[in-house]
Amino acid sequence: MTSDVNATIYENFVDQRKSFRQCFLRLATDTMNISSLIACHDCDLIQRLPVLSITGTVRCIRCGAVLYQKRHNSVDRTLSLAIAGLILFFLANSFPFLSFKLEAQVRETTLITGVRELYAQGLETIAILVLITTVLVPLIQMIGIIYVLLPLKVGRVSWKLPAVFRFVRGLQPWSMMEVFMLGILVSIVKLAKMAKIVPGIALFSFLALIFVLAAMMVSLDTRLIWQKWEQRQ
């Protein structure tokens, strides 16, 4: 009788041990796969991302909001656009933006001279804002993207990648080149009756730069970058 009770107790102990081991392994597996979890930005539902092929869109199973869009060849495409944008940026700041012709007088302006004129007229705050939002922020964005993606392209991770990438992403609301371009177009319309306005190569480069920067941010797959960073830790 005593031996039967001991045997029963032992079997229960073994079963409980197996159950505890299975729960522990399941918990460890879920912890290792925590990178595949994502929270919906609209309804806060936490769900697991499915494995996508080349491209695809994942939507929330509760509210239908877009959770993630996998972009094909994101690193190469974004890096190419960043380099092209950097070339356009130097063209936009090296050549005349607009030329004003009034009889025999010709006056050429560039982005930097426009900022300098605003500062000289006592509009220091506007001059600083124009300098930051149309010159410094786009330049830092492109250099930062190249700094992050170029090492990933060759299988390495740049120094302080998380901090640099968060900083670059945080600068996006401060890039207002399209607002500046809209102001330029309004000024051209108003001054067209007073003088002959000749657009320079910098104006077309600046216009192309706006679209290149927009395409660069759209093609950037942030989740892919974080995954590559985690794989090399």
C-alpha positions in Angstrom: 0.0 0.0 0.0 2.8 2.4 1.0 4.7 1.5 -2.2 1.7 2.3 -4.3 1.3 5.7 -2.7 4.9 6.5 -3.2 4.7 5.4 -6.8 1.7 7.6 -7.4 3.4 10.6 -5.7 6.5 10.0 -7.9 4.5 9.8 -11.1 2.7 13.1 -10.2 6.0 14.7 -9.5 7.4 13.6 -12.8 4.3 14.8 -14.7 4.5 18.2 -12.9 8.1 18.4 -13.8 7.5 17.7 -17.5 4.6 20.2 -17.5 6.8 22.8 -15.9 9.6 22.1 -18.4 7.2 22.5 -21.3 5.9 25.8 -20.0 9.4 27.0 -19.6 10.4 26.0 -23.1 7.3 27.7 -24.5 8.0 30.8 -22.5 11.6 30.9 -23.8 10.5 30.4 -27.3 8.0 33.2 -27.1 10.7 35.5 -25.5 13.1 34.7 -28.4 10.4 35.6 -30.9 9.3 38.8 -29.2 10.8 40.8 -32.1 8.0 39.5 -34.3 5.3 41.1 -32.1 3.9 44.5 -32.9 1.2 46.7 -31.4 -1.4 48.4 -33.5 -1.1 52.2 -33.5 -4.9 52.6 -33.6 -6.4 49.9 -31.3 -3.2 48.8 -29.3 -3.8 45.1 -30.1 -0.5 43.2 -29.7 -0.1 40.6 -32.5 2.5 38.5 -34.2 3.7 39.5 -37.7 3.5 36.8 -40.3 6.5 36.0 -42.5 6.3 38.0 -45.7 7.9 37.2 -49.0 9.5 40.0 -51.1 6.8 42.6 -50.5 3.5 42.7 -48.7 1.3 44.6 -46.3 0.2 43.5 -42.8 -3.1 44.8 -41.4 -4.5 44.6 -37.9 -6.9 41.7 -37.4 -9.1 43.9 -35.2 -9.4 47.3 -36.8 -7.7 46.8 -40.2 -5.1 49.5 -39.8 -1.8 49.0 -41.6 0.8 47.5 -39.2 3.8 47.0 -41.5 4.7 47.3 -45.2 7.6 45.3 -46.4 9.5 47.1 -49.2 11.5 45.3 -51.8 15.2 46.1 -51.9 14.8 48.8 -49.3 18.4 49.3 -48.2 19.8 49.6 -51.7 17.0 51.9 -52.9 17.1 54.2 -49.9 20.8 54.4 -50.0 20.8 55.3 -53.7 18.2 58.0 -53.1 20.2 59.4 -50.2 23.3 59.7 -52.4 21.3 61.2 -55.3 19.7 63.7 -52.8 23.1 64.7 -51.5 24.3 65.5 -55.1 21.2 67.5 -55.7 21.6 69.3 -52.4 25.1 70.6 -53.3 23.8 71.6 -56.8 21.0 73.6 -55.2 23.4 75.4 -52.9 26.2 76.0 -55.4 24.5 77.6 -58.3 22.1 80.6 -58.7 18.6 79.9 -57.5 16.9 82.8 -59.4 18.1 85.6 -61.6 16.3 89.0 -61.6 16.7 91.1 -64.8 15.5 94.7 -64.7 16.6 96.6 -67.8 20.4 96.4 -67.6 20.6 95.1 -64.1 21.0 91.5 -63.3 20.9 90.1 -59.7 21.4 86.4 -58.8 20.3 84.8 -55.6 21.1 81.5 -53.9 19.7 79.8 -50.8 22.4 81.1 -48.6 22.1 84.7 -49.8 18.4 84.6 -49.2 19.0 83.6 -45.6 21.7 86.3 -45.3 19.3 88.9 -46.6 16.6 87.9 -44.1 19.1 88.2 -41.3 20.3 91.6 -42.6 16.7 92.9 -42.7 16.2 92.2 -39.0 14.3 89.0 -39.4 16.7 86.8 -37.5 14.2 84.3 -36.3 12.8 83.6 -39.8 16.4 83.5 -41.2 17.4 80.8 -38.6 14.2 78.8 -39.3 14.8 78.9 -43.0 18.4 77.8 -42.5 17.4 75.0 -40.2 14.4 73.6 -42.1 15.7 74.0 -45.7 19.4 73.5 -45.4 20.6 71.9 -42.1 17.9 69.3 -41.5 17.8 67.8 -45.0 21.6 67.6 -45.1 21.7 65.9 -41.7 18.9 63.5 -42.8 20.8 62.4 -45.9 24.1 62.1 -44.2 22.5 60.2 -41.3 20.8 57.7 -43.7 24.0 57.1 -45.5 25.8 56.6 -42.2 23.3 54.0 -41.1 22.7 52.1 -44.4 26.2 52.0 -45.9 27.7 49.8 -43.2 24.6 47.5 -43.3 25.1 47.2 -47.1 28.6 45.6 -46.5 27.5 43.5 -43.5 28.5 45.8 -40.7 26.8 48.0 -38.1 27.7 51.7 -37.8 28.7 53.1 -34.4 25.8 54.2 -32.2 23.3 53.1 -34.8 20.2 53.2 -32.6 20.9 56.8 -31.3 21.8 58.1 -34.8 18.8 56.4 -36.5 16.3 57.7 -33.8 17.8 61.2 -34.2 17.4 61.1 -38.0 13.8 59.9 -37.7 13.0 62.6 -35.2 14.2 65.3 -37.6 11.6 64.4 -40.3 8.9 66.9 -39.1 11.5 69.7 -39.3 12.2 69.2 -42.9 10.1 71.9 -44.7 11.6 72.3 -48.1 8.2 72.0 -49.8 6.9 75.0 -47.7 9.9 77.0 -48.8 9.4 76.0 -52.4 5.8 77.1 -52.2 6.9 80.5 -50.9 9.4 80.8 -53.8 6.6 80.1 -56.4 4.3 82.7 -54.8 7.2 85.2 -54.9 7.9 84.5 -58.6 4.2 85.1 -59.4 4.2 88.4 -57.6 7.5 89.6 -59.0 6.9 88.5 -62.6 5.3 91.9 -63.5 8.2 93.9 -62.1 11.2 92.1 -63.6 12.2 89.3 -65.7 12.8 86.2 -63.6 15.1 83.5 -64.9 15.1 80.2 -62.9 18.5 78.8 -62.3 19.8 75.2 -62.1 19.6 75.4 -58.3 15.8 75.9 -58.5 15.3 72.7 -60.5 17.8 70.8 -58.3 15.9 72.0 -55.2 12.6 70.9 -56.7 14.0 67.4 -57.6 15.5 67.2 -54.1 12.1 67.5 -52.6 10.8 64.5 -54.4 14.0 62.5 -53.9 13.8 63.1 -50.1 10.1 62.1 -50.0 10.9 58.9 -52.0 13.8 58.2 -49.6 11.7 58.3 -46.5 8.9 56.3 -48.1 11.3 53.5 -49.3 13.0 53.3 -45.8 12.0 50.1 -44.0 12.7 51.0 -40.4 11.8 47.5 -39.1 14.3 45.9 -41.4 17.0 48.1 -40.1 16.3 47.2 -36.5 16.2 43.5 -37.4 19.6 43.8 -39.1 21.0 45.6 -36.1 19.6 42.9 -33.7 21.1 40.1 -35.8 24.6 41.6 -35.5 24.5 42.1 -31.7 
